[in-house]
Amino acid sequence: MSLDIEQIALHQLNKRDEQTLDVVLRDTLLTPNAAVEEMMAELHRVYSAKSKAYGLFNEESELAAALRTCRKGDEDFLGFSRAATGRLRDELAKYPFAEGGVVLFCHYRFLAVEYLLVAVLTSRSSMRVNEQLDVSSIHYLDINHADIVARIDLTEWETNPESTRYLTFLKGRVGRKVSDFFMDFLGASEGLDTKAQNRGLLQAVDDYCAEAQLDKNERQNYRQQVYTYCNDQLQAGEEIALQELAQELPPLGDKDFKQFSTEQGYELEESFPADRSTLRQLTKFAGSGGGLSINFDALLMGERIFWDPATDTLTIKGTPPNLRDQLQRRSGSGNS
């Protein structure tokens, strides 16, 4: 599967002091040679594998207006990227944590879909040993840890303007402020709530099983079937499709799963992206806090693991060997 670069531009934001970000703009587009194609293939791969939030342009979005002008041919891609970098600098400079980086705009095609990817990439230092076994330092783009990235599905945006999911972005791990300034730059707001869709799916599955009065093992088998389908879709980079999921599952009574979820008003989309962390709840219990982290297969509940809601006590019968070894050693040293 090839990624075809239509146009790509790079610019630079340099932090001069706490309040000032300088802009360095290229005068020409980047030539999509082998190195550039490899960089974009890696960025596309990394971005596609990450959990993303979905959004849509606000009516007053300057970036959307400029992008429409560019798409009509009234402004070239280089001019669009230079002006957008200036707007990005103005938004980023409002925040004290602002750092510089390489600003990338890439218009490309993948699987017959047109995209515009916008990213701020930081550099890292490392060491290399050359053919003469001399050591020297190098700088490289830290693509794997990029968290200021957004991608616009141009095909979806232009053919289905009412969509709430043509724009995706990473919220990042350094706090809401990162996505705040980037959303301000994009002139966008959050759209489809992927986690809410996945939570709704889990609730629908539990309610579906409850209505059919399935026993514990039958419920867990059903959850496992749902998880297998959803995980396969996730691994394939595909979305969860309710109709497909209903066909994978045996009907309970006179309704299939899609009919049930529609009639009960769970407000699930016909298809939506899978959320890995939410889907794990189909087959596992997990939680952490206060220095405690617990993770176990749902099948163990009521067999080796018991919860008393009155006292909020979890009883575990039969600890893992490596944990038991640690407990024994610690207990022995405490008694000596």
N, C-alpha and C positions, 0 to 999 in steps of 0.2 A: 504494500500500500504506500503510494508515493505522496509526498507533500510538495506541492508546487508553489513556489514563492512568486507572487505577482510583483510586489514592490516592498522594499524594506528600508527603513531609515533609522539611523542611530544619532542620538545627541547626548550631551553630557551635562549633569548638574554637579557643580563643585561647591562644597561648603567652605566659605571664606571665614566666617565668624558665626557667633550664635544667632545673629539676625539676618545673615546674608547668604543667599545661594546664587552663585554665578552660573550662567547658561553658556555652554559652548555648542554651537549649532553647525552641523555639517552643511556644506554647500551643494552636495550631490547625494543621490540615493546610493545605498550600498549595493555593490555588484553581487548577485547571488551565486558566488562560486562554491566550490566543494566545502570549504570551511564554514561558510555562512549557512549552507544547506544542512550541514551536520549540526550546527548550533541550533537552528530552528527545529530540526527533527527532535533533538533532545529536549528543547523547551516545550514543544508540543506534547511529547511523551510524558514529561514530568507533570505538566499542568493537567493533562487529561486524567492522570492517576490520582490526583488530589481531590479531596472533598471540596465542593464549591458551593457558594451561595448564588442565588439567581436574582436577577433584577431587570429593570426596564428604565428607559430614559424618561425623565420628567419633561413636561411640555416646554419648559424654559431652558433646557439643556443646551449650552453653547457648543459642546462637543458634538452633540447630535446634529445641530444645525450646520456646523462646519463639515461634518462627515457627509451630510446630504449634498451640500454644495460640491464637495470633492467627488462624490459618486456620480453627480450629473455632468462632471467634466468642467465645471466652472472654476475649479482650483486644482492645481496638481497635488500629488500625494506628498511631495517634499514640503510644499508650502503649508499644507494641512498639518503635517507633523511638527514643523518649526513653530507654528502658532500655538499648537496644542501643548508643546513643551513649555512655552512661556506661561500658559495658563496653569500648567502643573506646578511650575516653580512658584507661582503666586499662591497657590493653595497650600503647598508643602511648607512654605516659609512661615505660615501662620502657627506652626507647631514647633515647640522647643526641641523635640526629639528629631527634627528634620536632619536627614543625612543626604549626601549626594549619591550619584550612581549613574549608570548608563541607561538612558531612556530609549526604549525600543518600540517602534511601530512596524508591524508586519502585516501586510495584506497577503493572504495565502489561501490555497484551495486544498481541501482534504476530503476524499470520498464525495466529490461533487458538491461540496458545501464550501461557500466562501466565508472566510473569517477575517476579522481585524483583531490582532492581539497587541495589547499595550502592556508594557512591563517596565519596572525600574529594577535593574540588576546591579547588585553590589559585587565588588571584587574581593578576592581573598589572596593571601600570600602563601606560598609553599616553597619547597626546595626541590631541585632536580639535580641529577648527576648526568653529565654529558658523556660523550664517547671517550673523552680523555680522562674520565673519572674525576673531573672537577665538579665542585658543588657550587650552585648558584641559586639565587632566589628568582621566582617567577610569580606573576600575578595572573589570576584566571577568574572568569565570571562564575559566580556561585549560583548556578542554575538550579541545583537540587534544593537549595534553601530559599529560593525566591518566593516572597510572599506578597509583593505588591504587583499583582498581575490581574488583568481583566481581559476577557475575550468576548467579542460581539459576533454573533452568528448573523452575518450580513444577509444571508439567504432567508433566514427566518424573519429578521427585522423588516425586510422589504416585501416579503410575500404575506406575512401575517403580523401586521403592526399592532394588533390587539394582544399579542402574546405577552406573557409575564415571565418569559424565560429565555429570551434571545441574548441576554447579557449575563455572563457569569463572572465571578470574581472570587479571590481568596480573601478571607477575613484576616488571615495572618495570626501569628502566635504572640505578638507583642502588644495585644490589646485592641480594643475597639477603635482607638484613635487612628490607627493605620487605615482601616477601612472607611472611617469617617471622612478623612481628607480625600481619599481616592474616589469615594462616591460623590463628594462635592465636585471634584474635578470632572468626573464623568457626567455630572448632572443627572444622577440616577437614584432610584430607590429600590429597596428589596422587593422582589416579586414572589415567585413560587417558593413556599417554605418546604424544602425537601424533608427536613426532620419531622415536621408536622404531618406530612403525607405518610411517611413511614410509621410514625406513631399511630396514625389513624388506621393503617393497614393492620398493625398488631392488635389493636383493639377490635377491629372487625373480625379478625381470625378467632380471637378468644370468645367473642360474642356468638359467632357462628357455631363454634364447637359447643358452647353452653346451650344454645337453642336445640341442638341435636342431642343433648344429654349424653355426650360421650364420656366414657370413663377416663381415668388418668392416662393410661397407656395409649388409648385411641387419640386423645387430645395431643399428646406429645408426638405421636406419629404424624398427625396432621400438621403440627407446627414444623416438624422436620421436613415434610414435603414442601411447605411454603418456603422454608429457609433454603432448601436445595435449589429451588427454582430461582429465587431472588439472588442467591449467591452466584449462580451460573450466569445470570444476567449481568451482575456486577463485574465478574471476571471477564466477560465478553465485551464490556463497555457498552452494554445495552440497558435500556430502561425496563422497569417493571411494567408490564402491560396487563391490566386487569382481566381482559378477555383471555389472554394466553394462560394466565395463572389459573383462572377458573377451569380451563380445559385440562390443566395438569392435575386438578384435584377431583376426587370423587364427589359427586353431588350428595348433599345431606338432605334427605327428604325430596320435596318437589322443586327445590331451588338450587341453582348453582351459586358459587361464591359471588360472582359479579352481580347477579340479581339481588342477592341478599344485601350486599354492601350499598347498592344503589337505593333500594327501598328503605333501608335504615338510616339514610342520610349522613353517611360518613364524609361526604364531600371529597371523595378521592378522584383525582384526575384519571382519564383513560389510561395514561401512562405517566410515569414519573421516575426520576433517578433513585437508585437504591442508596440507602445510607448505612454504611457498614456497622457503625457502632449501635445503631438502633436495631438492626436486624439480628444482631447477636442475642438480643433478649428472647428470641424465639427458642433458642436452645440452651441458653446459659443464664445464670444469675450472677451479677457482678456489681461490686460497689466498693468504694474506698472513702476513708475519712477518719480523722482523729488517730492517725497512725496505724489504721487497720485497713487491709486490702483483702477482699474475698472474691473468689471467682470459682464457680462450680457448674457442672452440667445440670440442666433442669431435671433430668431423669433421677438424680440423686435425692431430690426433695421428697420427703416422706419415706425414704428407704434408709439412707445413711445420714441424711441431714434433716433436722426437724426445727421448725420455728414456732415459738410460743408467742403469739401477738400480745397476750396479756402482760408478759414480763419483758417483751422484746429480747428474747433469748434464743440464740441459735445453738443447737446441739449437734455436734459432729461425731459420728461413730466410725472409727477407723481412719486415722490420719495418714497422709502420704508418708512413705518410708523415709524420705530425706528430711521431712519436717519432724517426724518422730525421733530420728537420730539426733537432730538439734535439740529437741526438748529433753531427751534423755541425758545428753552431755551437759546441758545447762543445769538440769536438775541435779545431776551428780556433783557438779562443781559447787552448786549452792549448798550442798549438804556436807561438803568436806571441810 
